[in-house]
Amino acid sequence: MIRSSPCGASARALLFAFLVAASTCLAQAGEALQNWFDDPFFQISADVPMCPLPAGPFVDEAGRRTQAHRRAEKGTTCWLAKECERPNAYAYDQDIAAAFRAAVRGHNPFPGTSLWVTVQGRVIYIEGCARDVSMVAQIEPFARALPHVQQAIAAVRTDPRMRPPYKTRPIGPDESAAAETQR
């Protein structure tokens, strides 16, 4: 009969705890980012090479849980405050995205830029890069002029040596082609 020493039992318990923690970390690290709420996300220009892809509406499961409460609250608050005709602020997003796409279709109102658009709860986020600082000043007013837009926020990098002023999303091999078709 093999007896285990007290040190052996505590070592096994410690090893077990380590393995559980490590497997949890690995599962979280490999967790795919998703657009859980189907928020519009699309590219409107691609003139600046090597512009980092914004994270846009892509989050992990923990991000989804965090956003769910805020989205429910914001969505209904808009209607209860009589700021929205529709019962949820997010019900406008697809229409806003369609209007934005129509406004830039056939021409690029922002030459010398690489820009992506995310629409969430009547707010338009325009993220990306621009060669000229003066171009950045035109982006927010352009977006605010669209129907149903409550707010427009442009986070645009103009110096390629600086970090982007927005959260970025790594591109996997299967996502690079999808990012190009989102235009």
PyMOL commands that set and color helices and strands:
alter all, ss='L'
color gray80, all
select helices_A, chain A and resi 6-29+61-80+89-104+133-144+173-181
alter helices_A, ss='H'
color red, helices_A
select strands_A, chain A and resi 41-46+113-120+123-130+151-157
alter strands_A, ss='S'
color yellow, strands_A
deselect
rebuild
show_as cartoon
